[in-house]
Amino acid sequence: MFINTLPLRVDTALATRAAVKAVHSRLAALIAHE
């Protein structure tokens, strides 16, 4: 069994909702390359 994980850097200056949206958009862009 393999677990696909990616290291992330989250900007702690952002509000929680903005940080989650930023992480989601970056992960979506990375997954598009797979």
C-alpha distance matrix in Angstrom:
0.0 3.8 6.7 9.9 12.8 16.4 19.2 22.1 25.8 27.5 31.3 32.6 36.0 34.9 35.1 31.9 32.0 32.8 30.0 27.4 28.9 28.8 25.1 24.3 26.5 25.0 21.4 22.6 24.4 21.4 19.1 22.1 21.7 18.1
3.8 0.0 3.8 6.4 9.4 12.8 15.7 18.7 22.4 24.4 28.1 29.7 33.0 32.0 32.5 29.4 29.6 30.0 27.1 24.7 26.1 25.7 22.0 21.4 23.4 21.7 18.1 19.6 21.1 17.9 16.0 19.0 18.4 15.1
6.7 3.8 0.0 3.8 6.2 9.9 12.7 15.4 19.1 20.8 24.6 26.1 29.4 28.3 28.7 25.7 25.9 26.4 23.5 21.1 22.6 22.3 18.6 18.1 20.4 18.7 15.2 17.0 18.8 15.8 14.0 17.5 17.3 14.4
9.9 6.4 3.8 0.0 3.8 6.9 10.3 12.9 16.6 18.5 22.2 24.1 27.2 26.0 26.7 24.0 24.0 24.0 21.1 18.9 20.1 19.4 15.8 15.4 17.2 15.3 11.8 13.7 15.1 12.0 10.5 14.0 13.8 11.1
12.8 9.4 6.2 3.8 0.0 3.8 6.8 9.4 13.1 15.1 18.8 20.6 23.8 22.9 23.8 21.2 21.6 21.5 18.3 16.5 18.1 17.1 13.4 13.7 15.7 13.5 10.5 13.2 14.5 11.5 11.0 14.8 14.5 12.7
16.4 12.8 9.9 6.9 3.8 0.0 3.8 6.3 10.0 12.4 16.0 18.2 21.2 20.5 21.8 19.7 20.2 19.4 16.2 15.0 16.3 14.6 11.1 12.1 13.6 10.8 8.4 11.7 12.3 9.3 10.1 13.6 13.1 12.3
19.2 15.7 12.7 10.3 6.8 3.8 0.0 3.8 7.0 10.0 13.4 15.5 18.7 18.5 20.2 18.4 19.5 18.6 15.0 14.6 16.3 14.2 10.9 13.0 14.5 11.4 10.2 13.8 14.1 11.4 13.1 16.4 15.8 15.5
22.1 18.7 15.4 12.9 9.4 6.3 3.8 0.0 3.8 6.3 9.8 12.1 15.1 14.7 16.6 15.0 16.2 15.0 11.4 11.5 13.2 10.8 7.8 10.7 12.0 9.2 8.9 12.7 13.1 11.3 13.4 16.4 16.4 16.8
25.8 22.4 19.1 16.6 13.1 10.0 7.0 3.8 0.0 3.8 6.6 9.2 12.0 12.2 14.6 13.8 15.4 13.7 10.1 11.5 13.2 10.4 8.4 12.0 13.0 10.3 11.3 14.9 14.9 13.7 16.3 18.9 19.0 19.9
27.5 24.4 20.8 18.5 15.1 12.4 10.0 6.3 3.8 0.0 3.8 6.0 8.9 8.6 10.8 10.0 11.9 10.4 6.7 8.6 10.7 8.4 7.2 10.9 12.2 10.6 11.9 15.1 15.7 15.3 17.6 20.1 20.8 21.8
31.3 28.1 24.6 22.2 18.8 16.0 13.4 9.8 6.6 3.8 0.0 3.8 5.5 6.0 9.1 9.7 11.7 9.5 6.7 9.9 11.5 9.0 9.4 13.0 13.7 12.5 14.6 17.4 17.6 17.8 20.4 22.5 23.2 24.7
32.6 29.7 26.1 24.1 20.6 18.2 15.5 12.1 9.2 6.0 3.8 0.0 3.8 5.4 7.7 8.4 11.4 10.2 7.7 10.8 13.1 11.5 11.8 15.2 16.5 15.7 17.4 20.2 20.9 21.0 23.3 25.6 26.5 27.7
36.0 33.0 29.4 27.2 23.8 21.2 18.7 15.1 12.0 8.9 5.5 3.8 0.0 3.8 6.7 9.1 11.6 9.8 8.6 12.3 13.7 12.2 13.6 16.7 17.4 17.1 19.3 21.7 22.2 22.8 25.3 27.1 28.2 29.8
34.9 32.0 28.3 26.0 22.9 20.5 18.5 14.7 12.2 8.6 6.0 5.4 3.8 0.0 3.8 6.3 8.1 6.0 5.6 9.3 10.3 9.4 11.3 14.0 14.7 15.0 17.2 19.2 20.0 21.1 23.2 24.9 26.4 28.1
35.1 32.5 28.7 26.7 23.8 21.8 20.2 16.6 14.6 10.8 9.1 7.7 6.7 3.8 0.0 3.8 5.6 5.3 6.1 8.7 10.0 10.5 12.2 14.2 15.5 16.5 18.3 20.0 21.3 22.6 24.2 26.0 27.9 29.3
31.9 29.4 25.7 24.0 21.2 19.7 18.4 15.0 13.8 10.0 9.7 8.4 9.1 6.3 3.8 0.0 3.8 5.5 5.1 6.2 8.6 9.8 10.6 12.2 14.3 15.4 16.4 18.2 20.1 21.1 22.3 24.4 26.4 27.4
32.0 29.6 25.9 24.0 21.6 20.2 19.5 16.2 15.4 11.9 11.7 11.4 11.6 8.1 5.6 3.8 0.0 3.8 5.5 5.2 6.2 8.6 10.0 10.6 12.4 14.4 15.4 16.4 18.5 20.1 21.0 22.7 25.1 26.2
32.8 30.0 26.4 24.0 21.5 19.4 18.6 15.0 13.7 10.4 9.5 10.2 9.8 6.0 5.3 5.5 3.8 0.0 3.8 5.5 5.1 6.1 8.6 9.8 10.6 12.3 14.2 15.3 16.7 18.5 19.9 21.3 23.5 25.1
30.0 27.1 23.5 21.1 18.3 16.2 15.0 11.4 10.1 6.7 6.7 7.7 8.6 5.6 6.1 5.1 5.5 3.8 0.0 3.8 5.4 5.1 6.2 8.5 10.0 10.7 12.2 14.2 15.5 16.6 18.2 20.1 21.9 23.3
27.4 24.7 21.1 18.9 16.5 15.0 14.6 11.5 11.5 8.6 9.9 10.8 12.3 9.3 8.7 6.2 5.2 5.5 3.8 0.0 3.8 5.4 5.2 6.1 8.6 10.0 10.5 12.1 14.3 15.3 16.2 18.3 20.5 21.4
28.9 26.1 22.6 20.1 18.1 16.3 16.3 13.2 13.2 10.7 11.5 13.1 13.7 10.3 10.0 8.6 6.2 5.1 5.4 3.8 0.0 3.8 5.5 5.0 6.2 8.6 9.9 10.5 12.4 14.3 15.2 16.6 19.1 20.5
28.8 25.7 22.3 19.4 17.1 14.6 14.2 10.8 10.4 8.4 9.0 11.5 12.2 9.4 10.5 9.8 8.6 6.1 5.1 5.4 3.8 0.0 3.8 5.4 5.3 6.2 8.6 9.9 10.8 12.5 14.3 15.7 17.6 19.3
25.1 22.0 18.6 15.8 13.4 11.1 10.9 7.8 8.4 7.2 9.4 11.8 13.6 11.3 12.2 10.6 10.0 8.6 6.2 5.2 5.5 3.8 0.0 3.8 5.5 5.2 6.1 8.5 10.0 10.6 12.1 14.3 15.9 17.1
24.3 21.4 18.1 15.4 13.7 12.1 13.0 10.7 12.0 10.9 13.0 15.2 16.7 14.0 14.2 12.2 10.6 9.8 8.5 6.1 5.0 5.4 3.8 0.0 3.8 5.5 5.2 6.0 8.6 9.9 10.4 12.3 14.7 15.7
26.5 23.4 20.4 17.2 15.7 13.6 14.5 12.0 13.0 12.2 13.7 16.5 17.4 14.7 15.5 14.3 12.4 10.6 10.0 8.6 6.2 5.3 5.5 3.8 0.0 3.8 5.5 5.1 6.3 8.7 10.0 10.7 13.2 15.0
25.0 21.7 18.7 15.3 13.5 10.8 11.4 9.2 10.3 10.6 12.5 15.7 17.1 15.0 16.5 15.4 14.4 12.3 10.7 10.0 8.6 6.2 5.2 5.5 3.8 0.0 3.8 5.5 5.2 6.3 8.7 10.1 11.5 13.4
21.4 18.1 15.2 11.8 10.5 8.4 10.2 8.9 11.3 11.9 14.6 17.4 19.3 17.2 18.3 16.4 15.4 14.2 12.2 10.5 9.9 8.6 6.1 5.2 5.5 3.8 0.0 3.8 5.4 5.0 6.0 8.5 10.2 11.0
22.6 19.6 17.0 13.7 13.2 11.7 13.8 12.7 14.9 15.1 17.4 20.2 21.7 19.2 20.0 18.2 16.4 15.3 14.2 12.1 10.5 9.9 8.5 6.0 5.1 5.5 3.8 0.0 3.8 5.5 5.2 6.3 9.1 10.3
24.4 21.1 18.8 15.1 14.5 12.3 14.1 13.1 14.9 15.7 17.6 20.9 22.2 20.0 21.3 20.1 18.5 16.7 15.5 14.3 12.4 10.8 10.0 8.6 6.3 5.2 5.4 3.8 0.0 3.8 5.6 5.2 7.1 9.6
21.4 17.9 15.8 12.0 11.5 9.3 11.4 11.3 13.7 15.3 17.8 21.0 22.8 21.1 22.6 21.1 20.1 18.5 16.6 15.3 14.3 12.5 10.6 9.9 8.7 6.3 5.0 5.5 3.8 0.0 3.8 5.4 5.5 7.2
19.1 16.0 14.0 10.5 11.0 10.1 13.1 13.4 16.3 17.6 20.4 23.3 25.3 23.2 24.2 22.3 21.0 19.9 18.2 16.2 15.2 14.3 12.1 10.4 10.0 8.7 6.0 5.2 5.6 3.8 0.0 3.8 5.3 5.3
22.1 19.0 17.5 14.0 14.8 13.6 16.4 16.4 18.9 20.1 22.5 25.6 27.1 24.9 26.0 24.4 22.7 21.3 20.1 18.3 16.6 15.7 14.3 12.3 10.7 10.1 8.5 6.3 5.2 5.4 3.8 0.0 3.8 5.6
21.7 18.4 17.3 13.8 14.5 13.1 15.8 16.4 19.0 20.8 23.2 26.5 28.2 26.4 27.9 26.4 25.1 23.5 21.9 20.5 19.1 17.6 15.9 14.7 13.2 11.5 10.2 9.1 7.1 5.5 5.3 3.8 0.0 3.8
18.1 15.1 14.4 11.1 12.7 12.3 15.5 16.8 19.9 21.8 24.7 27.7 29.8 28.1 29.3 27.4 26.2 25.1 23.3 21.4 20.5 19.3 17.1 15.7 15.0 13.4 11.0 10.3 9.6 7.2 5.3 5.6 3.8 0.0
